[in-house]
C-alpha cells in the first residue's frame, strides 16, 4: 500500500514538472497580428522558437485590435479563467496614439497586473515597452515611454524595452498603415523578444 502511494505521489509530481508552461500575451492589434493570420503573429512564432529550444509551452494570443488600457482592465478577468505561468502585457499604444492622460494609462496597466497577481500569484510577469510618434509632442512622448520601465520596476517584472525594436519605422517591415508589422516584421519581433521570455519558461 505504501509503495502504491509513493508511486501515485511521484506520478503527480512528475506530471506537474512536465506540464507545459502557459504563456498569455495580452495586448492589442500588434499582439493579435492585425492583417495577418494567427500563425503569422509573433506569439505563435515565439512558441515555435521556444519549442525548438525544448521549452514546452502553450502560447495564448490574447490580442484584440483597437484595445486600450481601459478596455484591457475590463477584459482581463475573462482571460484569466485558466491558470497561466507567464503573463506578457502589451498594451498602451492605442492610449498613446489617442493622447490619453499618461497617469490614467499607467493606472489601468497596474490594475491589469494586480488582477493577474491576485489570480496567479506565481506567474512570471513581462512588460512590453512601447513608444508613440514624435508628433504627439516631445513631453508627452518622453513621459509615455517611462510608463513601462516604471511598471516593470514596481512589479518585479521583466522589461522588453521596446517591443518593435528593429521593425518600427521600417517601411519594408510594416504594412501600408506604417504601424502594423508585416509577416516578416512579426518574425523579427518574435526573435527579438525570445531572450526575454525564454528564461521564464521552466
N, CA, C and O of each residue as an XYZ file, in Angstrom:
808
protein
N       0.839     -1.206      0.000
C       0.000      0.000      0.000
C       0.875      1.258      0.000
O       0.618      2.216     -0.729
N       1.927      1.224      0.849
C       2.841      2.359      0.914
C       3.536      2.567     -0.420
O       3.739      3.694     -0.870
N       3.898      1.443     -1.043
C       4.564      1.520     -2.337
C       3.682      2.135     -3.402
O       4.152      2.926     -4.219
N       2.400      1.778     -3.402
C       1.454      2.328     -4.372
C       1.247      3.827     -4.151
O       1.139      4.604     -5.100
N       1.194      4.216     -2.860
C       1.010      5.628     -2.530
C       2.204      6.449     -2.997
O       2.052      7.538     -3.549
N       3.396      5.904     -2.764
C       4.620      6.599     -3.192
C       4.643      6.744     -4.708
O       5.042      7.786     -5.229
N       4.218      5.710     -5.409
C       4.182      5.756     -6.874
C       3.183      6.793     -7.361
O       3.437      7.516     -8.324
N       2.041      6.856     -6.680
C       0.994      7.815     -7.048
C       1.492      9.250     -6.866
O       1.285     10.098     -7.735
N       2.146      9.520     -5.736
C       2.676     10.857     -5.459
C       3.759     11.216     -6.472
O       3.798     12.341     -6.970
N       4.631     10.268     -6.775
C       5.707     10.502     -7.745
C       5.141     10.820     -9.115
O       5.671     11.666     -9.836
N       4.057     10.137     -9.472
C       3.413     10.367    -10.780
C       2.846     11.780    -10.861
O       2.979     12.453    -11.883
N       2.210     12.226     -9.772
C       1.645     13.577     -9.731
C       2.745     14.619     -9.856
O       2.612     15.591    -10.600
N       3.837     14.409     -9.118
C       4.945     15.357     -9.154
C       5.573     15.408    -10.538
O       5.898     16.488    -11.031
N       5.743     14.269    -11.160
C       6.352     14.213    -12.488
C       5.467     14.889    -13.516
O       5.953     15.593    -14.401
N       4.151     14.669    -13.395
C       3.202     15.311    -14.313
C       3.255     16.816    -14.164
O       3.203     17.553    -15.149
N       3.360     17.273    -12.909
C       3.424     18.710    -12.640
C       4.687     19.318    -13.215
O       4.662     20.408    -13.786
N       5.805     18.597    -13.059
C       7.081     19.094    -13.557
C       7.080     19.200    -15.075
O       7.616     20.150    -15.644
N       6.466     18.205    -15.727
C       6.488     18.148    -17.188
C       5.363     18.931    -17.844
O       5.279     18.997    -19.070
N       4.504     19.521    -17.036
C       3.373     20.264    -17.589
C       3.888     21.484    -18.364
O       4.658     22.277    -17.822
N       3.475     21.636    -19.606
C       3.924     22.793    -20.407
C       3.507     24.107    -19.760
O       2.401     24.226    -19.231
N       4.385     25.073    -19.806
C       4.051     26.408    -19.295
C       3.020     27.062    -20.205
O       3.086     26.944    -21.428
N       2.074     27.747    -19.593
C       1.087     28.511    -20.353
C       1.511     29.975    -20.344
O       1.670     30.585    -19.287
N       1.689     30.524    -21.538
C       2.100     31.918    -21.697
C       0.943     32.702    -22.304
O       0.460     32.370    -23.386
N       0.502     33.741    -21.605
C      -0.573     34.586    -22.119
C      -0.011     35.916    -22.587
O       0.564     36.673    -21.804
N      -0.183     36.192    -23.873
C       0.141     37.508    -24.425
C      -1.151     38.312    -24.429
O      -2.111     37.957    -25.113
N      -1.167     39.386    -23.668
C      -2.371     40.196    -23.537
C      -2.089     41.567    -24.130
O      -1.310     42.345    -23.578
N      -2.731     41.860    -25.263
C      -2.400     43.107    -25.928
C      -3.434     43.578    -26.924
O      -4.612     43.230    -26.849
N      -2.956     44.383    -27.863
C      -3.830     44.986    -28.868
C      -3.572     44.364    -30.238
O      -3.243     43.181    -30.336
N      -3.722     45.167    -31.297
C      -3.587     44.648    -32.659
C      -2.179     44.154    -32.973
O      -2.008     43.306    -33.849
N      -1.169     44.666    -32.276
C       0.202     44.201    -32.500
C       0.323     42.739    -32.095
O       0.920     41.938    -32.815
N      -0.237     42.394    -30.954
C      -0.238     41.007    -30.490
C      -1.163     40.155    -31.338
O      -0.828     39.022    -31.685
N      -2.328     40.696    -31.674
C      -3.314     39.938    -32.451
C      -2.801     39.598    -33.845
O      -3.234     38.616    -34.448
N      -1.873     40.415    -34.361
C      -1.358     40.175    -35.710
C      -2.275     40.771    -36.763
O      -2.658     40.102    -37.722
N      -2.620     42.025    -36.573
C      -3.528     42.725    -37.487
C      -3.104     42.533    -38.946
O      -1.945     42.743    -39.304
N      -4.072     42.130    -39.781
C      -3.817     41.953    -41.205
C      -3.145     40.646    -41.574
O      -2.870     40.397    -42.748
N      -2.877     39.807    -40.581
C      -2.190     38.542    -40.821
C      -2.992     37.388    -40.228
O      -3.985     37.604    -39.534
N      -2.560     36.179    -40.503
C      -3.180     35.017    -39.879
C      -2.608     34.861    -38.471
O      -1.547     35.403    -38.162
N      -3.310     34.125    -37.629
C      -2.848     33.918    -36.253
C      -1.476     33.246    -36.232
O      -0.666     33.507    -35.343
N      -1.220     32.384    -37.210
C       0.053     31.662    -37.268
C       1.219     32.581    -37.618
O       2.372     32.255    -37.335
N       0.923     33.737    -38.236
C       1.985     34.665    -38.628
C       2.309     35.696    -37.547
O       3.319     36.394    -37.628
N       1.437     35.785    -36.530
C       1.640     36.767    -35.457
C       2.768     36.313    -34.536
O       3.004     35.115    -34.384
N       3.458     37.260    -33.928
C       4.657     36.917    -33.155
C       4.429     35.970    -31.977
O       5.350     35.224    -31.643
N       3.245     35.949    -31.315
C       3.084     34.965    -30.234
C       3.203     33.523    -30.734
O       3.852     32.697    -30.092
N       2.580     33.218    -31.876
C       2.666     31.867    -32.436
C       4.089     31.559    -32.890
O       4.570     30.438    -32.720
N       4.757     32.546    -33.462
C       6.141     32.352    -33.912
C       7.072     32.137    -32.721
O       8.018     31.354    -32.798
N       6.797     32.835    -31.626
C       7.607     32.658    -30.425
C       7.449     31.250    -29.867
O       8.418     30.640    -29.414
N       6.233     30.742    -29.901
C       6.001     29.379    -29.417
C       6.862     28.387    -30.199
O       7.440     27.470    -29.616
N       6.946     28.568    -31.501
C       7.768     27.684    -32.327
C       9.234     27.792    -31.940
O       9.933     26.782    -31.857
N       9.703     29.018    -31.703
C      11.102     29.223    -31.337
C      11.406     28.574    -29.986
O      12.465     27.972    -29.806
N      10.485     28.696    -29.048
C      10.689     28.101    -27.729
C      10.719     26.583    -27.807
O      11.525     25.938    -27.136
N       9.853     26.018    -28.615
C       9.816     24.561    -28.739
C      11.065     24.023    -29.421
O      11.497     22.902    -29.148
N      11.643     24.824    -30.307
C      12.916     24.428    -30.915
C      13.996     24.283    -29.853
O      14.918     23.478    -29.986
N      13.866     25.076    -28.801
C      14.834     25.060    -27.704
C      14.398     24.114    -26.592
O      14.891     24.192    -25.466
N      13.465     23.215    -26.922
C      12.972     22.208    -25.969
C      12.255     22.827    -24.767
O      12.220     22.241    -23.686
N      11.688     24.010    -24.969
C      10.893     24.664    -23.939
C       9.418     24.386    -24.244
O       8.813     25.022    -25.107
N       8.863     23.425    -23.519
C       7.475     23.062    -23.773
C       6.534     24.135    -23.229
O       6.580     24.472    -22.046
N       5.693     24.659    -24.094
C       4.797     25.744    -23.686
C       3.556     25.785    -24.567
O       3.521     25.249    -25.674
N       2.558     26.436    -24.031
C       1.333     26.716    -24.784
C       1.165     28.227    -24.764
O       1.036     28.825    -23.696
N       1.165     28.844    -25.930
C       1.045     30.299    -26.022
C      -0.384     30.681    -26.388
O      -0.939     30.195    -27.373
N      -0.962     31.552    -25.584
C      -2.318     32.057    -25.847
C      -2.214     33.478    -26.373
O      -1.610     34.343    -25.738
N      -2.801     33.713    -27.524
C      -2.809     35.051    -28.100
C      -4.053     35.787    -27.618
O      -5.161     35.555    -28.101
N      -3.844     36.681    -26.652
C      -4.947     37.466    -26.108
C      -4.955     38.880    -26.663
O      -5.280     39.832    -25.952
N      -4.596     39.016    -27.940
C      -4.588     40.330    -28.566
C      -5.942     40.697    -29.127
O      -6.662     39.840    -29.639
N      -6.293     41.969    -29.034
C      -7.572     42.462    -29.566
C      -7.326     43.809    -30.229
O      -6.902     44.762    -29.575
N      -7.591     43.884    -31.521
C      -7.348     45.117    -32.262
C      -8.146     46.279    -31.677
O      -9.330     46.147    -31.366
N      -7.471     47.419    -31.535
C      -8.119     48.614    -31.022
C      -8.173     48.701    -29.509
O      -8.686     49.677    -28.962
N      -7.646     47.683    -28.820
C      -7.734     47.648    -27.366
C      -6.946     48.779    -26.706
O      -5.811     49.066    -27.088
N      -7.558     49.409    -25.721
C      -6.889     50.419    -24.898
C      -6.610     49.809    -23.532
O      -7.051     48.697    -23.241
N      -5.884     50.533    -22.701
C      -5.608     50.021    -21.361
C      -6.900     49.869    -20.557
O      -7.040     48.933    -19.771
N      -7.839     50.791    -20.758
C      -9.127     50.707    -20.056
C      -9.905     49.476    -20.498
O     -10.518     48.789    -19.681
N      -9.872     49.206    -21.790
C     -10.531     48.013    -22.303
C      -9.887     46.759    -21.740
O     -10.568     45.773    -21.461
N      -8.567     46.802    -21.573
C      -7.850     45.664    -21.025
C      -8.267     45.348    -19.601
O      -8.370     44.182    -19.221
N      -8.509     46.395    -18.809
C      -8.956     46.197    -17.434
C     -10.280     45.441    -17.416
O     -10.495     44.571    -16.572
N     -11.154     45.774    -18.339
C     -12.472     45.138    -18.398
C     -12.397     43.694    -18.913
O     -13.233     42.862    -18.561
N     -11.403     43.409    -19.739
C     -11.330     42.106    -20.418
C     -10.457     41.080    -19.706
O     -10.615     39.881    -19.935
N      -9.551     41.518    -18.858
C      -8.552     40.603    -18.312
C      -9.154     39.476    -17.467
O      -8.645     38.356    -17.489
N     -10.216     39.753    -16.735
C     -10.812     38.706    -15.897
C     -11.236     37.504    -16.728
O     -11.059     36.357    -16.318
N     -11.790     37.778    -17.882
C     -12.239     36.700    -18.769
C     -11.050     35.874    -19.248
O     -11.153     34.655    -19.386
N      -9.918     36.537    -19.502
C      -8.727     35.848    -19.995
C      -8.043     35.026    -18.898
O      -7.272     34.113    -19.191
N      -8.325     35.350    -17.654
C      -7.671     34.666    -16.531
C      -8.492     33.507    -15.987
O      -8.264     33.056    -14.864
N      -9.434     33.030    -16.767
C     -10.245     31.899    -16.315
C      -9.424     30.620    -16.229
O      -9.817     29.675    -15.546
N      -8.291     30.584    -16.916
C      -7.408     29.428    -16.842
C      -6.078     29.848    -16.222
O      -5.670     30.999    -16.379
N      -5.397     28.947    -15.525
C      -4.117     29.282    -14.896
C      -3.063     29.624    -15.944
O      -3.052     29.039    -17.027
N      -2.186     30.560    -15.630
C      -1.093     30.916    -16.535
C       0.223     30.931    -15.750
O       0.239     31.144    -14.538
N       1.307     30.702    -16.463
C       2.638     30.685    -15.852
C       3.438     31.944    -16.181
O       4.226     32.424    -15.365
N       3.225     32.468    -17.380
C       3.918     33.685    -17.819
C       2.883     34.633    -18.419
O       2.075     34.240    -19.260
N       2.922     35.884    -17.974
C       1.986     36.889    -18.471
C       2.763     38.012    -19.140
O       3.608     38.652    -18.515
N       2.472     38.247    -20.411
C       3.140     39.303    -21.174
C       2.123     40.405    -21.469
O       1.137     40.179    -22.171
N       2.371     41.586    -20.933
C       1.454     42.714    -21.110
C       1.946     43.623    -22.226
O       3.018     44.221    -22.130
N       1.156     43.718    -23.278
C       1.487     44.586    -24.421
C       0.281     45.483    -24.680
O      -0.519     45.218    -25.577
N       0.161     46.526    -23.902
C      -0.945     47.466    -24.064
C      -0.454     48.885    -23.801
O       0.572     49.097    -23.155
N      -1.206     49.841    -24.313
C      -0.876     51.242    -24.072
C      -0.665     52.037    -25.343
O      -0.818     53.258    -25.348
N      -0.312     51.346    -26.431
C      -0.033     52.052    -27.680
C      -1.230     52.842    -28.172
O      -1.083     53.975    -28.630
N      -2.418     52.251    -28.080
C      -3.617     52.961    -28.545
C      -3.957     54.147    -27.648
O      -4.503     55.148    -28.113
N      -3.634     54.032    -26.364
C      -3.802     55.174    -25.466
C      -2.925     56.331    -25.944
O      -3.358     57.480    -26.033
N      -1.651     55.974    -26.251
C      -0.699     56.995    -26.679
C      -1.093     57.656    -27.979
O      -0.973     58.874    -28.119
N      -1.562     56.871    -28.930
C      -1.956     57.421    -30.226
C      -3.168     58.340    -30.110
O      -3.381     59.212    -30.953
N      -3.957     58.138    -29.063
C      -5.132     58.987    -28.833
C      -4.807     60.149    -27.894
O      -5.650     61.010    -27.640
N      -3.577     60.162    -27.385
C      -3.188     61.241    -26.476
C      -3.885     61.197    -25.141
O      -4.090     62.237    -24.515
N      -4.257     60.001    -24.687
C      -4.940     59.875    -23.402
C      -3.983     60.203    -22.255
O      -2.770     60.077    -22.419
N      -4.497     60.616    -21.111
C      -3.645     61.000    -19.979
C      -2.681     59.889    -19.560
O      -3.089     58.744    -19.366
N      -1.411     60.235    -19.423
C      -0.375     59.283    -19.043
C      -0.710     58.585    -17.729
O      -0.582     57.366    -17.612
N      -1.142     59.372    -16.742
C      -1.429     58.832    -15.414
C      -2.520     57.772    -15.462
O      -2.448     56.770    -14.750
N      -3.532     57.990    -16.303
C      -4.638     57.041    -16.401
C      -4.178     55.742    -17.060
O      -4.562     54.652    -16.636
N      -3.355     55.867    -18.099
C      -2.839     54.673    -18.770
C      -2.037     53.820    -17.793
O      -2.217     52.604    -17.722
N      -1.152     54.468    -17.044
C      -0.326     53.736    -16.083
C      -1.190     53.088    -15.001
O      -0.932     51.956    -14.590
N      -2.197     53.796    -14.550
C      -3.097     53.251    -13.526
C      -3.839     52.025    -14.056
O      -3.985     51.030    -13.346
N      -4.308     52.096    -15.300
C      -5.027     50.970    -15.895
C      -4.119     49.750    -16.050
O      -4.521     48.626    -15.750
N      -2.900     49.981    -16.518
C      -1.963     48.868    -16.700
C      -1.631     48.223    -15.356
O      -1.501     47.003    -15.262
N      -1.495     49.040    -14.326
C      -1.231     48.485    -12.990
C      -2.427     47.672    -12.502
O      -2.252     46.649    -11.839
N      -3.616     48.111    -12.819
C      -4.826     47.373    -12.426
C      -4.848     45.997    -13.069
O      -5.229     45.013    -12.434
N      -4.440     45.931    -14.329
C      -4.378     44.645    -15.027
C      -3.373     43.731    -14.339
O      -3.663     42.562    -14.084
N      -2.200     44.263    -14.041
C      -1.165     43.479    -13.377
C      -1.648     42.996    -12.009
O      -1.399     41.852    -11.630
N      -2.331     43.856    -11.280
C      -2.850     43.479     -9.956
C      -3.822     42.306    -10.067
O      -3.806     41.401     -9.233
N      -4.658     42.323    -11.085
C      -5.607     41.233    -11.289
C      -4.878     39.927    -11.600
O      -5.269     38.860    -11.128
N      -3.823     40.022    -12.392
C      -3.036     38.835    -12.732
C      -2.374     38.269    -11.475
O      -2.398     37.059    -11.250
N      -1.788     39.140    -10.661
C      -1.132     38.708     -9.428
C      -2.109     38.029     -8.474
O      -1.774     37.030     -7.837
N      -3.302     38.572     -8.383
C      -4.293     38.013     -7.469
C      -4.735     36.633     -7.922
O      -4.912     35.733     -7.100
N      -4.911     36.465     -9.205
C      -5.397     35.195     -9.751
C      -4.277     34.174     -9.890
O      -4.491     32.980     -9.679
N      -3.071     34.644    -10.248
C      -1.922     33.762    -10.458
C      -0.697     34.336     -9.739
O       0.175     34.929    -10.375
N      -0.630     34.162     -8.420
C       0.443     34.776     -7.629
C       1.855     34.400     -8.074
O       2.791     35.174     -7.874
N       2.015     33.231     -8.668
C       3.340     32.759     -9.054
C       3.683     33.021    -10.520
O       4.745     32.614    -10.991
N       2.810     33.683    -11.225
C       3.060     33.946    -12.649
C       4.240     34.891    -12.814
O       4.383     35.864    -12.074
N       5.096     34.584    -13.813
C       6.193     35.491    -14.153
C       5.640     36.583    -15.062
O       4.907     36.298    -16.009
N       5.994     37.828    -14.771
C       5.431     38.976    -15.482
C       6.426     39.576    -16.467
O       7.623     39.663    -16.191
N       5.910     39.988    -17.618
C       6.718     40.650    -18.641
C       5.969     41.890    -19.107
O       4.776     41.831    -19.402
N       6.676     43.009    -19.169
C       6.094     44.260    -19.656
C       6.752     44.616    -20.979
O       7.974     44.747    -21.054
N       5.952     44.770    -22.017
C       6.476     45.149    -23.331
C       6.426     46.664    -23.478
O       5.349     47.260    -23.497
N       7.588     47.278    -23.580
C       7.657     48.725    -23.722
C       7.181     49.207    -25.078
O       7.405     48.555    -26.098
N       6.520     50.364    -25.079
C       6.015     50.941    -26.314
C       6.425     52.409    -26.401
O       6.803     53.026    -25.405
N       6.343     52.949    -27.610
C       6.620     54.366    -27.827
C       5.524     54.944    -28.703
O       4.788     54.211    -29.364
N       5.423     56.275    -28.704
C       4.468     56.950    -29.578
C       5.237     57.848    -30.540
O       6.360     58.254    -30.240
N       4.646     58.162    -31.695
C       5.329     59.022    -32.671
C       5.649     60.393    -32.095
O       4.929     60.879    -31.222
N       6.714     61.020    -32.569
C       7.106     62.340    -32.058
C       6.061     63.419    -32.274
O       6.078     64.446    -31.596
N       5.142     63.195    -33.222
C       4.127     64.221    -33.460
C       3.119     64.341    -32.310
O       2.261     65.223    -32.319
N       3.233     63.438    -31.312
C       2.375     63.540    -30.134
C       2.912     64.594    -29.166
O       2.278     64.923    -28.164
N       4.090     65.113    -29.489
C       4.703     66.123    -28.620
C       5.856     65.517    -27.838
O       5.754     64.404    -27.321
N       6.943     66.252    -27.759
C       8.150     65.728    -27.108
C       7.913     65.365    -25.648
O       8.366     64.317    -25.186
N       7.213     66.216    -24.927
C       6.975     65.982    -23.500
C       6.102     64.749    -23.294
O       6.396     63.904    -22.449
N       5.032     64.654    -24.071
C       4.116     63.510    -23.950
C       4.838     62.210    -24.314
O       4.701     61.206    -23.616
N       5.603     62.230    -25.402
C       6.323     61.034    -25.857
C       7.308     60.544    -24.807
O       7.422     59.343    -24.562
N       8.019     61.482    -24.189
C       9.009     61.127    -23.176
C       8.342     60.511    -21.945
O       8.819     59.510    -21.411
N       7.246     61.109    -21.500
C       6.542     60.592    -20.325
C       5.903     59.233    -20.629
O       5.886     58.345    -19.776
N       5.387     59.079    -21.827
C       4.760     57.822    -22.215
C       5.774     56.678    -22.173
O       5.480     55.598    -21.660
N       6.948     56.918    -22.706
C       7.999     55.891    -22.751
C       8.390     55.414    -21.362
O       8.787     54.262    -21.188
N       8.278     56.307    -20.357
C       8.705     55.978    -18.994
C       7.694     55.108    -18.242
O       8.017     54.544    -17.196
N       6.472     54.998    -18.770
C       5.445     54.202    -18.101
C       5.920     52.767    -17.874
O       5.757     52.211    -16.787
N       6.504     52.184    -18.905
C       6.775     50.743    -18.921
C       7.937     50.327    -18.017
O       7.815     49.339    -17.294
N       9.067     51.055    -18.037
C      10.121     50.726    -17.069
C       9.646     50.898    -15.618
O      10.027     50.128    -14.737
N       8.817     51.909    -15.386
C       8.308     52.151    -14.032
C       7.438     50.983    -13.565
O       7.553     50.529    -12.427
N       6.581     50.510    -14.444
C       5.727     49.362    -14.109
C       6.562     48.115    -13.856
O       6.279     47.354    -12.931
N       7.589     47.903    -14.673
C       8.440     46.723    -14.518
C       9.164     46.747    -13.174
O       9.226     45.734    -12.477
N       9.707     47.904    -12.816
C      10.408     48.024    -11.526
C       9.451     47.794    -10.356
O       9.778     47.086     -9.404
N       8.295     48.388    -10.439
C       7.328     48.323     -9.341
C       6.809     46.906     -9.116
O       6.464     46.531     -7.995
N       6.758     46.124    -10.194
C       6.146     44.792    -10.106
C       7.141     43.652    -10.282
O       6.750     42.502    -10.476
N       8.422     43.975    -10.213
C       9.465     42.957    -10.353
C       9.251     42.142    -11.634
O       9.332     40.914    -11.624
N       8.981     42.836    -12.711
C       8.691     42.187    -13.998
C       9.869     42.335    -14.950
O      10.679     43.253    -14.828
N       9.943     41.417    -15.895
C      10.929     41.510    -16.969
C      10.476     42.587    -17.940
O       9.315     42.606    -18.348
N      11.378     43.480    -18.312
C      11.037     44.559    -19.240
C      11.634     44.296    -20.615
O      12.836     44.065    -20.751
N      10.777     44.334    -21.633
C      11.230     44.388    -23.021
C      11.236     45.881    -23.356
O      10.168     46.459    -23.557
N      12.407     46.520    -23.421
C      12.453     47.982    -23.556
C      11.574     48.543    -24.669
O      10.883     49.542    -24.470
N      11.597     47.899    -25.852
C      10.743     48.350    -26.954
C      10.369     47.141    -27.787
O      11.229     46.515    -28.406
N       9.089     46.814    -27.804
C       8.608     45.620    -28.490
C       9.004     45.597    -29.963
O       9.395     44.554    -30.486
N       8.904     46.748    -30.633
C       9.092     46.807    -32.088
C      10.508     47.216    -32.482
O      10.711     47.810    -33.542
N      11.482     46.904    -31.639
C      12.873     47.208    -31.933
C      13.286     46.584    -33.268
O      13.119     45.384    -33.485
N      13.833     47.427    -34.164
C      14.279     46.932    -35.462
C      13.184     46.819    -36.503
O      13.445     46.477    -37.656
N      11.956     47.107    -36.094
C      10.808     46.987    -37.012
C      10.110     48.331    -37.215
O       9.799     48.708    -38.344
N       9.870     49.041    -36.135
C       9.177     50.332    -36.216
C       9.938     51.302    -37.117
O      11.156     51.448    -37.011
N       9.198     51.957    -37.999
C       9.797     52.957    -38.878
C      10.395     52.403    -40.153
O      10.814     53.169    -41.020
N      10.443     51.099    -40.284
C      10.991     50.464    -41.493
C       9.839     50.120    -42.435
O       9.036     49.234    -42.142
N       9.759     50.820    -43.562
C       8.637     50.631    -44.484
C       8.535     49.193    -44.987
O       7.433     48.690    -45.211
N       9.664     48.537    -45.164
C       9.672     47.175    -45.695
C       9.116     46.157    -44.704
O       8.680     45.072    -45.091
N       9.135     46.515    -43.431
C       8.700     45.577    -42.395
C       7.337     45.915    -41.816
O       6.870     45.275    -40.874
N       6.693     46.951    -42.404
C       5.376     47.351    -41.918
C       4.360     47.393    -43.046
O       4.707     47.592    -44.211
N       3.110     47.205    -42.682
C       2.021     47.273    -43.646
C       1.842     48.730    -44.085
O       2.438     49.629    -43.490
N       1.031     48.972    -45.118
C       0.867     50.339    -45.642
C       0.495     51.391    -44.612
O       0.776     52.572    -44.813
N      -0.135     50.985    -43.506
C      -0.509     51.978    -42.485
C       0.694     52.486    -41.700
O       0.592     53.457    -40.950
N       1.835     51.823    -41.878
C       3.055     52.254    -41.206
C       3.107     51.942    -39.724
O       4.045     52.346    -39.037
N       2.106     51.225    -39.222
C       2.014     50.927    -37.788
C       2.135     49.436    -37.496
O       2.822     49.022    -36.563
N       1.457     48.646    -38.309
C       1.399     47.209    -38.047
C       2.435     46.437    -38.863
O       2.506     46.594    -40.082
N       3.240     45.601    -38.195
C       4.283     44.838    -38.903
C       3.727     43.849    -39.913
O       2.617     43.335    -39.767
N       4.523     43.598    -40.933
C       4.221     42.553    -41.904
C       4.577     41.207    -41.272
O       5.029     41.146    -40.128
N       4.366     40.135    -42.030
C       4.740     38.807    -41.536
C       6.238     38.759    -41.222
O       6.653     38.178    -40.219
N       7.031     39.368    -42.080
C       8.477     39.418    -41.838
C       8.782     40.219    -40.581
O       9.661     39.858    -39.798
N       8.050     41.304    -40.399
C       8.232     42.115    -39.201
C       7.914     41.337    -37.938
O       8.622     41.458    -36.938
N       6.854     40.538    -37.975
C       6.492     39.724    -36.811
C       7.560     38.674    -36.513
O       7.802     38.340    -35.354
N       8.188     38.162    -37.550
C       9.275     37.198    -37.359
C      10.425     37.846    -36.591
O      11.021     37.229    -35.708
N      10.727     39.089    -36.936
C      11.797     39.821    -36.253
C      11.411     40.103    -34.805
O      12.240     39.986    -33.903
N      10.151     40.474    -34.583
C       9.674     40.735    -33.219
C       9.813     39.475    -32.360
O      10.278     39.541    -31.222
N       9.408     38.331    -32.912
C       9.482     37.071    -32.163
C      10.918     36.758    -31.747
O      11.167     36.349    -30.613
N      11.862     36.952    -32.674
C      13.265     36.665    -32.365
C      13.826     37.688    -31.375
O      14.696     37.372    -30.563
N      13.316     38.912    -31.458
C      13.768     39.972    -30.549
C      13.357     39.696    -29.113
O      14.144     39.914    -28.192
N      12.130     39.217    -28.907
C      11.645     39.024    -27.543
C      12.017     37.655    -26.964
O      11.881     37.435    -25.761
N      12.481     36.745    -27.806
C      12.834     35.404    -27.344
C      13.780     35.406    -26.134
O      13.508     34.693    -25.167
N      14.880     36.177    -26.146
C      15.798     36.160    -24.995
C      15.177     36.658    -23.691
O      15.662     36.339    -22.606
N      14.106     37.438    -23.802
C      13.433     37.933    -22.601
C      12.485     36.893    -22.026
O      12.319     36.795    -20.810
N      11.864     36.119    -22.909
C      10.847     35.156    -22.491
C      11.439     33.789    -22.137
O      10.993     33.144    -21.187
N      12.420     33.360    -22.884
C      12.975     32.003    -22.712
C      13.366     31.674    -21.273
O      13.021     30.593    -20.796
N      14.070     32.558    -20.557
C      14.473     32.211    -19.177
C      13.297     32.030    -18.218
O      13.457     31.452    -17.143
N      12.126     32.518    -18.597
C      10.967     32.453    -17.725
C      10.158     31.171    -17.920
O       9.282     30.854    -17.115
N      10.457     30.440    -18.990
C       9.734     29.208    -19.291
C      10.482     28.041    -18.663
O      11.595     27.711    -19.074
N       9.870     27.427    -17.677
C      10.546     26.360    -16.905
C      10.161     24.981    -17.408
O      10.633     23.976    -16.877
